Amino acid sequence: MTSTMSHYFIFTGHNSYLTGNQLSSSSSEKPIVEALRRGVRVVELDLWPNSNEDDVSVFHGKTLTSSVSFETCLLAIKENAFLKSDFPVIVTLEDHLPPKLQEKAAKTICETFGEILYKPKEKDLKEFPSPQELKRRILISTKPPKIPDDDTIKKTKEMIATNEIQDGGSFVRKDISSAGYPIKDIGVSTEAFVNKDEGSDEDSDPPESRPDTHVSTDYRRLISIRAGKPKGVSLVDALKVAAQVKRVSLSEPQLKSVAESNSTEVVKFTHSNFLRVYPYGLRFDSSNYDPMLAWAHGAQMVALNMQGYGKYLWIVQGFFRGNGGCGYVRKPPFLQPGSTYVNMFDPENPLPVKLRLKVRILTGYGWLEFYGKRSFDTLSDPDFYTRVGIAGVDADKIMKRTKTKKNKWIPWWDEEFEFELRVPELAVLRLEVYEEDQGARDDFAGQICLPVSELKSGYKVVHLCNGKGDVMELADGKEAIKLLLKIQISAC
C-alpha cells in the first residue's frame, strides 16, 4: 500500500446519498453510512443551494429527490469512515454552488473533519500520495473554483452599473427558480438526463452560478484531488498527461467510445491520474453496469449505485474482498507504468490462456435453519442448484450450472467445472444458488463472489450472502448458509 494512489482500484460509490432510484427517492445520510461500513472508500455528494439559497443541501439536481443537509452527510462520513478500513476516504463533490456558499461549504468541511482532513502542501500535486501515507485521512475531490479573468470582472461591473445585479450581489435571471433550477427543467424529462452529462467535471458554469469576481480561496485549498477538464475539449485531449495530476470523470458511453479508439492513451492517463467512470444518465432505476471495461483500462474509481443490487454490484463487492477488504486493490502489472498495454477487448487479438481454474461444487447447507421448513415449497423440500462462473474480460466471461438436486435441504452435487482464464488478475468467481420452481421464476437462495487472484488450491468453505451483499446470519450472529468447494489452480 506504499505506491501512489493512482496505482490502485478504489471501491467507489455513485450518488452515495440516494436511498433508491435517481428520480424521486429520498436523500439521506443512511446510504453513506451503509456504504462506508461495507468498505466503500469514495463517496459522492451533489451540492446545491437550499431553497432559501443561504445554505448547502445535498440532492440529485433537476429531479424530484428530497434533500439532506450537507453537514449531516459530512458527520456521517466522519463517524463511519474508518470502521471497516483505515485507508483514506475520498469525498467527491459535484459542486453547483455560488462562491459564497462554496465558502460556507469549506468552513463546514474544515470544522467537521478537523485534523483528519488532508490538505496538500502544494497547490497542484505532481504525484498522489500512497494509501499508507494517508491512513485515516479524508480527501476532497472536486473542480477548483474558476478564477475570474479581466473580461469577467469587466462584465460584472457593467451588470452592476445597469442594475442587472441586485439584492446585495445576487444574480437573478428570469428563467431561474428560487431553488436555483432553470424553471423549464423542474419537471423531469428524459432529454434533460441524456444531455446533462452528470459528473463530467467539465469546466462550464452551472445555470445558477453568479457572475461574482470573488473566489473562495479556503475552498480551493482543501481540494487535494483536482477534477475537471477544459470546456469543449475532446475526450482524448482531456486524458492527456500533464505535469499536475488530476481526476477526470467519464460516463459509460464516453468510456466505451474513447476506449475503442484510444485504449492505450486511456491506460497511460491512469498511470498517474485518476479516472472515474459513472453510470449512464438513463439508469433511472439505479441499476449498474459491467465494471470490467473500466478496470481493464486502469480506471481507479468505477462508481456504482450501492443501492442497485444485482450481479454487477455483487461482482464489485467480490472484487473488493481482495486485499483484506480494505477498499483498495493494487492494479496488475500490465496496467502499471513501464508495461506494454494489450487491448483485452480486441476480438482480432486473441489472448493466451494464463491460468486454469477448476471448481468442484461439493455440497451446501444451512438453508433450513435460516429460512424455515416451508420457505421455498409448501408441500416438499427444496430443489437446489448452483450457478458457477467467471466475471471478467469478454474472453473469460462465462456461467455454468450444476444439476438440480430434488427435495434436498443439504444437496450433494459433487460436480467439477473448469475455466481457462486469459486475464485472471481481473477475474471474479461467481457462485449463486437458486431453488428451482416449475412454471415460475426460480427463488434466489444466496450468492458470493470472490477474486480469482486470491484463490488457493484446496478445500474451501464459503459463506453465502443475500442480495444486498450481506452475509446471511442466524439470530446468534453465526454464518447461516455455506458451500463446500474444492479449488484447483494451475498456471499455463
GINOR-V936978 format. One record per residue. N is the residue number from 1. RES is the residue in one letter. SS is DSSP state (helix for helix, strand for strand, loop for the rest). D_FIRST is the distance of its C-alpha to the first C-alpha in Angstrom with 2 decimals. Layout:
n:N res:RES ss:SS d_first:D_FIRST
n:N res:RES ss:SS d_first:D_FIRST
This chain:
n:1 res:M ss:loop d_first:0.00
n:2 res:T ss:loop d_first:3.80
n:3 res:S ss:loop d_first:5.82
n:4 res:T ss:strand d_first:8.30
n:5 res:M ss:helix d_first:8.40
n:6 res:S ss:helix d_first:11.18
n:7 res:H ss:helix d_first:9.38
n:8 res:Y ss:strand d_first:8.66
n:9 res:F ss:strand d_first:11.60
n:10 res:I ss:strand d_first:12.10
n:11 res:F ss:strand d_first:14.77
n:12 res:T ss:strand d_first:17.61
n:13 res:G ss:strand d_first:21.12
n:14 res:H ss:loop d_first:24.32
n:15 res:N ss:loop d_first:27.09
n:16 res:S ss:loop d_first:25.38
n:17 res:Y ss:loop d_first:28.55
n:18 res:L ss:strand d_first:30.96
n:19 res:T ss:loop d_first:32.37
n:20 res:G ss:loop d_first:33.98
n:21 res:N ss:loop d_first:35.30
n:22 res:Q ss:loop d_first:34.76
n:23 res:L ss:loop d_first:38.41
n:24 res:S ss:loop d_first:39.82
n:25 res:S ss:loop d_first:37.40
n:26 res:S ss:loop d_first:36.57
n:27 res:S ss:strand d_first:33.80
n:28 res:S ss:loop d_first:32.22
n:29 res:E ss:loop d_first:29.30
n:30 res:K ss:helix d_first:29.34
n:31 res:P ss:helix d_first:27.40
n:32 res:I ss:helix d_first:24.64
n:33 res:V ss:helix d_first:24.56
n:34 res:E ss:helix d_first:24.58
n:35 res:A ss:helix d_first:21.76
n:36 res:L ss:helix d_first:19.40
n:37 res:R ss:helix d_first:20.45
n:38 res:R ss:helix d_first:19.58
n:39 res:G ss:loop d_first:15.95
n:40 res:V ss:loop d_first:16.63
n:41 res:R ss:loop d_first:14.40
n:42 res:V ss:strand d_first:16.84
n:43 res:V ss:strand d_first:20.40
n:44 res:E ss:strand d_first:23.34
n:45 res:L ss:strand d_first:26.50
n:46 res:D ss:strand d_first:29.69
n:47 res:L ss:strand d_first:31.56
n:48 res:W ss:strand d_first:35.35
n:49 res:P ss:strand d_first:38.26
n:50 res:N ss:loop d_first:39.97
n:51 res:S ss:loop d_first:43.58
n:52 res:N ss:loop d_first:44.91
n:53 res:E ss:loop d_first:42.50
n:54 res:D ss:loop d_first:41.79
n:55 res:D ss:loop d_first:38.39
n:56 res:V ss:strand d_first:35.19
n:57 res:S ss:strand d_first:34.98
n:58 res:V ss:strand d_first:32.45
n:59 res:F ss:loop d_first:33.95
n:60 res:H ss:loop d_first:34.14
n:61 res:G ss:loop d_first:36.55
n:62 res:K ss:loop d_first:39.82
n:63 res:T ss:loop d_first:39.81
n:64 res:L ss:loop d_first:41.41
n:65 res:T ss:loop d_first:38.29
n:66 res:S ss:loop d_first:38.71
n:67 res:S ss:loop d_first:36.72
n:68 res:V ss:strand d_first:34.60
n:69 res:S ss:strand d_first:34.12
n:70 res:F ss:helix d_first:31.14
n:71 res:E ss:helix d_first:30.93
n:72 res:T ss:helix d_first:30.96
n:73 res:C ss:helix d_first:27.94
n:74 res:L ss:helix d_first:26.00
n:75 res:L ss:helix d_first:27.00
n:76 res:A ss:helix d_first:25.86
n:77 res:I ss:helix d_first:22.38
n:78 res:K ss:helix d_first:22.27
n:79 res:E ss:helix d_first:23.60
n:80 res:N ss:helix d_first:21.38
n:81 res:A ss:loop d_first:18.05
n:82 res:F ss:loop d_first:16.23
n:83 res:L ss:loop d_first:18.45
n:84 res:K ss:loop d_first:16.33
n:85 res:S ss:loop d_first:12.76
n:86 res:D ss:loop d_first:11.60
n:87 res:F ss:loop d_first:9.17
n:88 res:P ss:loop d_first:11.23
n:89 res:V ss:strand d_first:14.41
n:90 res:I ss:strand d_first:16.03
n:91 res:V ss:strand d_first:19.83
n:92 res:T ss:strand d_first:21.60
n:93 res:L ss:strand d_first:25.24
n:94 res:E ss:strand d_first:28.02
n:95 res:D ss:strand d_first:30.41
n:96 res:H ss:loop d_first:34.18
n:97 res:L ss:loop d_first:35.24
n:98 res:P ss:loop d_first:37.81
n:99 res:P ss:helix d_first:36.91
n:100 res:K ss:helix d_first:38.42
n:101 res:L ss:helix d_first:36.34
n:102 res:Q ss:helix d_first:33.20
n:103 res:E ss:helix d_first:34.07
n:104 res:K ss:helix d_first:34.52
n:105 res:A ss:helix d_first:31.22
n:106 res:A ss:helix d_first:29.43
n:107 res:K ss:helix d_first:31.29
n:108 res:T ss:helix d_first:30.42
n:109 res:I ss:helix d_first:26.69
n:110 res:C ss:helix d_first:26.73
n:111 res:E ss:helix d_first:29.03
n:112 res:T ss:helix d_first:27.13
n:113 res:F ss:helix d_first:23.55
n:114 res:G ss:helix d_first:24.56
n:115 res:E ss:helix d_first:21.99
n:116 res:I ss:helix d_first:19.00
n:117 res:L ss:strand d_first:19.72
n:118 res:Y ss:loop d_first:17.65
n:119 res:K ss:loop d_first:20.19
n:120 res:P ss:loop d_first:19.27
n:121 res:K ss:loop d_first:21.51
n:122 res:E ss:loop d_first:22.24
n:123 res:K ss:loop d_first:24.28
n:124 res:D ss:loop d_first:22.54
n:125 res:L ss:loop d_first:19.01
n:126 res:K ss:loop d_first:18.78
n:127 res:E ss:loop d_first:14.99
n:128 res:F ss:loop d_first:12.68
n:129 res:P ss:loop d_first:10.38
n:130 res:S ss:strand d_first:6.59
n:131 res:P ss:loop d_first:5.72
n:132 res:Q ss:loop d_first:5.43
n:133 res:E ss:loop d_first:8.73
n:134 res:L ss:loop d_first:10.14
n:135 res:K ss:loop d_first:10.02
n:136 res:R ss:loop d_first:13.49
n:137 res:R ss:loop d_first:14.52
n:138 res:I ss:strand d_first:16.51
n:139 res:L ss:strand d_first:16.85
n:140 res:I ss:strand d_first:20.07
n:141 res:S ss:strand d_first:20.55
n:142 res:T ss:strand d_first:24.15
n:143 res:K ss:strand d_first:26.84
n:144 res:P ss:loop d_first:27.97
n:145 res:P ss:loop d_first:31.66
n:146 res:K ss:loop d_first:33.96
n:147 res:I ss:loop d_first:35.85
n:148 res:P ss:loop d_first:39.52
n:149 res:D ss:loop d_first:41.41
n:150 res:D ss:helix d_first:45.07
n:151 res:D ss:helix d_first:46.35
n:152 res:T ss:helix d_first:44.59
n:153 res:I ss:helix d_first:46.02
n:154 res:K ss:helix d_first:49.43
n:155 res:K ss:helix d_first:49.31
n:156 res:T ss:helix d_first:48.47
n:157 res:K ss:helix d_first:51.38
n:158 res:E ss:helix d_first:53.69
n:159 res:M ss:helix d_first:52.70
n:160 res:I ss:helix d_first:53.39
n:161 res:A ss:helix d_first:56.73
n:162 res:T ss:loop d_first:57.69
n:163 res:N ss:loop d_first:56.64
n:164 res:E ss:loop d_first:53.99
n:165 res:I ss:strand d_first:51.60
n:166 res:Q ss:strand d_first:52.98
n:167 res:D ss:loop d_first:52.15
n:168 res:G ss:loop d_first:50.34
n:169 res:G ss:loop d_first:48.32
n:170 res:S ss:strand d_first:47.49
n:171 res:F ss:strand d_first:47.68
n:172 res:V ss:loop d_first:49.51
n:173 res:R ss:loop d_first:50.11
n:174 res:K ss:loop d_first:52.59
n:175 res:D ss:loop d_first:50.18
n:176 res:I ss:strand d_first:47.55
n:177 res:S ss:loop d_first:47.89
n:178 res:S ss:loop d_first:47.41
n:179 res:A ss:loop d_first:44.02
n:180 res:G ss:loop d_first:42.86
n:181 res:Y ss:loop d_first:43.15
n:182 res:P ss:strand d_first:45.52
n:183 res:I ss:helix d_first:48.50
n:184 res:K ss:helix d_first:48.81
n:185 res:D ss:helix d_first:45.23
n:186 res:I ss:loop d_first:45.55
n:187 res:G ss:loop d_first:46.60
n:188 res:V ss:loop d_first:43.92
n:189 res:S ss:loop d_first:44.42
n:190 res:T ss:helix d_first:42.70
n:191 res:E ss:helix d_first:43.26
n:192 res:A ss:helix d_first:41.44
n:193 res:F ss:helix d_first:38.28
n:194 res:V ss:helix d_first:38.51
n:195 res:N ss:helix d_first:38.95
n:196 res:K ss:loop d_first:36.79
n:197 res:D ss:loop d_first:33.59
n:198 res:E ss:loop d_first:31.52
n:199 res:G ss:loop d_first:28.12
n:200 res:S ss:loop d_first:28.71
n:201 res:D ss:loop d_first:27.92
n:202 res:E ss:strand d_first:31.05
n:203 res:D ss:loop d_first:32.60
n:204 res:S ss:loop d_first:35.80
n:205 res:D ss:loop d_first:37.65
n:206 res:P ss:loop d_first:37.91
n:207 res:P ss:loop d_first:41.52
n:208 res:E ss:loop d_first:41.38
n:209 res:S ss:loop d_first:40.10
n:210 res:R ss:loop d_first:42.56
n:211 res:P ss:loop d_first:43.82
n:212 res:D ss:loop d_first:42.66
n:213 res:T ss:loop d_first:42.22
n:214 res:H ss:loop d_first:39.99
n:215 res:V ss:loop d_first:36.20
n:216 res:S ss:loop d_first:33.98
n:217 res:T ss:helix d_first:32.09
n:218 res:D ss:helix d_first:30.29
n:219 res:Y ss:helix d_first:28.99
n:220 res:R ss:helix d_first:27.78
n:221 res:R ss:helix d_first:25.97
n:222 res:L ss:loop d_first:23.71
n:223 res:I ss:strand d_first:22.39
n:224 res:S ss:strand d_first:18.90
n:225 res:I ss:strand d_first:18.49
n:226 res:R ss:strand d_first:21.91
n:227 res:A ss:strand d_first:23.40
n:228 res:G ss:loop d_first:26.62
n:229 res:K ss:strand d_first:28.64
n:230 res:P ss:loop d_first:32.15
n:231 res:K ss:loop d_first:35.00
n:232 res:G ss:loop d_first:36.76
n:233 res:V ss:loop d_first:34.22
n:234 res:S ss:loop d_first:33.65
n:235 res:L ss:helix d_first:30.42
n:236 res:V ss:helix d_first:30.00
n:237 res:D ss:helix d_first:30.57
n:238 res:A ss:helix d_first:28.20
n:239 res:L ss:loop d_first:25.37
n:240 res:K ss:loop d_first:26.20
n:241 res:V ss:loop d_first:23.55
n:242 res:A ss:loop d_first:24.50
n:243 res:A ss:loop d_first:23.60
n:244 res:Q ss:loop d_first:22.00
n:245 res:V ss:loop d_first:19.16
n:246 res:K ss:loop d_first:20.14
n:247 res:R ss:strand d_first:20.10
n:248 res:V ss:strand d_first:22.92
n:249 res:S ss:strand d_first:24.08
n:250 res:L ss:strand d_first:26.20
n:251 res:S ss:strand d_first:28.24
n:252 res:E ss:helix d_first:28.51
n:253 res:P ss:helix d_first:31.64
n:254 res:Q ss:helix d_first:30.29
n:255 res:L ss:helix d_first:27.26
n:256 res:K ss:helix d_first:29.66
n:257 res:S ss:helix d_first:32.02
n:258 res:V ss:helix d_first:29.72
n:259 res:A ss:helix d_first:27.88
n:260 res:E ss:helix d_first:31.31
n:261 res:S ss:helix d_first:32.43
n:262 res:N ss:helix d_first:29.42
n:263 res:S ss:helix d_first:26.51
n:264 res:T ss:helix d_first:25.31
n:265 res:E ss:helix d_first:25.34
n:266 res:V ss:helix d_first:23.31
n:267 res:V ss:helix d_first:20.50
n:268 res:K ss:helix d_first:20.81
n:269 res:F ss:helix d_first:20.53
n:270 res:T ss:helix d_first:17.20
n:271 res:H ss:loop d_first:15.66
n:272 res:S ss:loop d_first:15.46
n:273 res:N ss:loop d_first:16.95
n:274 res:F ss:strand d_first:16.60
n:275 res:L ss:strand d_first:19.11
n:276 res:R ss:strand d_first:20.21
n:277 res:V ss:strand d_first:22.79
n:278 res:Y ss:strand d_first:25.15
n:279 res:P ss:loop d_first:28.10
n:280 res:Y ss:loop d_first:31.49
n:281 res:G ss:loop d_first:33.76
n:282 res:L ss:loop d_first:36.35
n:283 res:R ss:loop d_first:34.21
n:284 res:F ss:loop d_first:36.32
n:285 res:D ss:loop d_first:35.75
n:286 res:S ss:loop d_first:31.96
n:287 res:S ss:loop d_first:31.50
n:288 res:N ss:loop d_first:28.43
n:289 res:Y ss:loop d_first:27.83
n:290 res:D ss:loop d_first:26.20
n:291 res:P ss:loop d_first:22.56
n:292 res:M ss:helix d_first:22.55
n:293 res:L ss:helix d_first:24.09
n:294 res:A ss:helix d_first:21.51
n:295 res:W ss:helix d_first:18.50
n:296 res:A ss:helix d_first:20.37
n:297 res:H ss:loop d_first:20.63
n:298 res:G ss:loop d_first:16.99
n:299 res:A ss:loop d_first:17.59
n:300 res:Q ss:loop d_first:14.48
n:301 res:M ss:strand d_first:16.74
n:302 res:V ss:strand d_first:19.32
n:303 res:A ss:strand d_first:21.34
n:304 res:L ss:strand d_first:23.50
n:305 res:N ss:loop d_first:26.21
n:306 res:M ss:loop d_first:25.02
n:307 res:Q ss:loop d_first:28.73
n:308 res:G ss:loop d_first:29.54
n:309 res:Y ss:loop d_first:29.45
n:310 res:G ss:loop d_first:29.95
n:311 res:K ss:helix d_first:28.51
n:312 res:Y ss:helix d_first:26.06
n:313 res:L ss:helix d_first:24.49
n:314 res:W ss:helix d_first:24.50
n:315 res:I ss:helix d_first:22.69
n:316 res:V ss:helix d_first:19.92
n:317 res:Q ss:helix d_first:19.72
n:318 res:G ss:helix d_first:19.62
n:319 res:F ss:helix d_first:16.93
n:320 res:F ss:loop d_first:14.57
n:321 res:R ss:loop d_first:15.62
n:322 res:G ss:helix d_first:13.02
n:323 res:N ss:helix d_first:9.73
n:324 res:G ss:helix d_first:11.85
n:325 res:G ss:helix d_first:13.05
n:326 res:C ss:loop d_first:10.41
n:327 res:G ss:loop d_first:11.32
n:328 res:Y ss:strand d_first:8.36
n:329 res:V ss:strand d_first:8.89
n:330 res:R ss:strand d_first:7.85
n:331 res:K ss:loop d_first:11.24
n:332 res:P ss:loop d_first:13.48
n:333 res:P ss:helix d_first:14.68
n:334 res:F ss:helix d_first:17.84
n:335 res:L ss:helix d_first:16.20
n:336 res:Q ss:loop d_first:14.36
n:337 res:P ss:loop d_first:16.39
n:338 res:G ss:loop d_first:18.98
n:339 res:S ss:loop d_first:19.77
n:340 res:T ss:loop d_first:23.04
n:341 res:Y ss:loop d_first:22.90
n:342 res:V ss:loop d_first:25.42
n:343 res:N ss:loop d_first:26.69
n:344 res:M ss:loop d_first:26.20
n:345 res:F ss:loop d_first:28.85
n:346 res:D ss:loop d_first:31.63
n:347 res:P ss:loop d_first:34.44
n:348 res:E ss:loop d_first:36.07
n:349 res:N ss:loop d_first:33.11
n:350 res:P ss:loop d_first:32.70
n:351 res:L ss:loop d_first:29.50
n:352 res:P ss:loop d_first:29.74
n:353 res:V ss:loop d_first:28.85
n:354 res:K ss:loop d_first:25.68
n:355 res:L ss:strand d_first:25.66
n:356 res:R ss:strand d_first:28.43
n:357 res:L ss:strand d_first:27.70
n:358 res:K ss:strand d_first:30.53
n:359 res:V ss:strand d_first:30.54
n:360 res:R ss:strand d_first:33.56
n:361 res:I ss:strand d_first:34.27
n:362 res:L ss:strand d_first:36.30
n:363 res:T ss:strand d_first:37.09
n:364 res:G ss:strand d_first:36.10
n:365 res:Y ss:strand d_first:37.37
n:366 res:G ss:loop d_first:37.30
n:367 res:W ss:helix d_first:38.87
n:368 res:L ss:helix d_first:42.17
n:369 res:E ss:helix d_first:40.75
n:370 res:F ss:helix d_first:38.56
n:371 res:Y ss:helix d_first:40.98
n:372 res:G ss:loop d_first:44.41
n:373 res:K ss:loop d_first:47.36
n:374 res:R ss:loop d_first:48.48
n:375 res:S ss:loop d_first:45.35
n:376 res:F ss:loop d_first:45.41
n:377 res:D ss:loop d_first:49.02
n:378 res:T ss:loop d_first:51.96
n:379 res:L ss:loop d_first:54.20
n:380 res:S ss:loop d_first:51.94
n:381 res:D ss:loop d_first:48.63
n:382 res:P ss:loop d_first:45.70
n:383 res:D ss:loop d_first:45.14
n:384 res:F ss:strand d_first:41.42
n:385 res:Y ss:strand d_first:39.59
n:386 res:T ss:strand d_first:35.94
n:387 res:R ss:strand d_first:34.44
n:388 res:V ss:strand d_first:31.70
n:389 res:G ss:strand d_first:29.94
n:390 res:I ss:strand d_first:27.02
n:391 res:A ss:strand d_first:25.41
n:392 res:G ss:loop d_first:24.14
n:393 res:V ss:loop d_first:25.51
n:394 res:D ss:loop d_first:29.30
n:395 res:A ss:loop d_first:29.96
n:396 res:D ss:loop d_first:28.10
n:397 res:K ss:loop d_first:29.20
n:398 res:I ss:strand d_first:31.84
n:399 res:M ss:strand d_first:33.20
n:400 res:K ss:strand d_first:35.68
n:401 res:R ss:strand d_first:37.39
n:402 res:T ss:loop d_first:39.16
n:403 res:K ss:loop d_first:42.81
n:404 res:T ss:loop d_first:43.88
n:405 res:K ss:strand d_first:44.88
n:406 res:K ss:loop d_first:47.90
n:407 res:N ss:loop d_first:48.59
n:408 res:K ss:loop d_first:45.78
n:409 res:W ss:loop d_first:43.59
n:410 res:I ss:loop d_first:41.76
n:411 res:P ss:loop d_first:41.74
n:412 res:W ss:strand d_first:41.45
n:413 res:W ss:strand d_first:40.34
n:414 res:D ss:strand d_first:39.27
n:415 res:E ss:strand d_first:38.47
n:416 res:E ss:strand d_first:36.07
n:417 res:F ss:strand d_first:34.34
n:418 res:E ss:strand d_first:32.92
n:419 res:F ss:strand d_first:30.44
n:420 res:E ss:strand d_first:29.86
n:421 res:L ss:strand d_first:26.53
n:422 res:R ss:loop d_first:25.97
n:423 res:V ss:loop d_first:22.46
n:424 res:P ss:loop d_first:21.03
n:425 res:E ss:loop d_first:17.41
n:426 res:L ss:loop d_first:18.44
n:427 res:A ss:loop d_first:21.15
n:428 res:V ss:strand d_first:21.61
n:429 res:L ss:strand d_first:24.34
n:430 res:R ss:strand d_first:26.77
n:431 res:L ss:strand d_first:29.21
n:432 res:E ss:strand d_first:31.90
n:433 res:V ss:strand d_first:35.03
n:434 res:Y ss:strand d_first:38.25
n:435 res:E ss:strand d_first:41.76
n:436 res:E ss:loop d_first:44.34
n:437 res:D ss:loop d_first:47.13
n:438 res:Q ss:loop d_first:50.19
n:439 res:G ss:loop d_first:51.11
n:440 res:A ss:loop d_first:48.27
n:441 res:R ss:loop d_first:44.55
n:442 res:D ss:loop d_first:42.61
n:443 res:D ss:strand d_first:40.97
n:444 res:F ss:strand d_first:37.19
n:445 res:A ss:strand d_first:36.31
n:446 res:G ss:strand d_first:32.52
n:447 res:Q ss:strand d_first:29.43
n:448 res:I ss:strand d_first:25.93
n:449 res:C ss:strand d_first:23.38
n:450 res:L ss:strand d_first:20.76
n:451 res:P ss:strand d_first:18.20
n:452 res:V ss:helix d_first:19.98
n:453 res:S ss:helix d_first:16.91
n:454 res:E ss:helix d_first:16.59
n:455 res:L ss:loop d_first:20.35
n:456 res:K ss:loop d_first:22.10
n:457 res:S ss:loop d_first:25.79
n:458 res:G ss:strand d_first:28.02
n:459 res:Y ss:strand d_first:29.42
n:460 res:K ss:strand d_first:27.28
n:461 res:V ss:strand d_first:28.31
n:462 res:V ss:strand d_first:26.73
n:463 res:H ss:strand d_first:27.52
n:464 res:L ss:loop d_first:28.88
n:465 res:C ss:strand d_first:28.12
n:466 res:N ss:loop d_first:30.58
n:467 res:G ss:loop d_first:30.73
n:468 res:K ss:loop d_first:28.36
n:469 res:G ss:loop d_first:25.63
n:470 res:D ss:loop d_first:26.40
n:471 res:V ss:strand d_first:27.06
n:472 res:M ss:loop d_first:30.85
n:473 res:E ss:strand d_first:31.92
n:474 res:L ss:loop d_first:35.29
n:475 res:A ss:loop d_first:36.83
n:476 res:D ss:loop d_first:35.52
n:477 res:G ss:loop d_first:31.88
n:478 res:K ss:loop d_first:31.67
n:479 res:E ss:strand d_first:30.36
n:480 res:A ss:loop d_first:33.46
n:481 res:I ss:loop d_first:33.24
n:482 res:K ss:strand d_first:31.74
n:483 res:L ss:strand d_first:31.88
n:484 res:L ss:strand d_first:32.16
n:485 res:L ss:strand d_first:30.82
n:486 res:K ss:strand d_first:30.81
n:487 res:I ss:strand d_first:28.05
n:488 res:Q ss:strand d_first:28.66
n:489 res:I ss:strand d_first:26.25
n:490 res:S ss:strand d_first:27.40
n:491 res:A ss:strand d_first:26.17
n:492 res:C ss:loop d_first:28.79
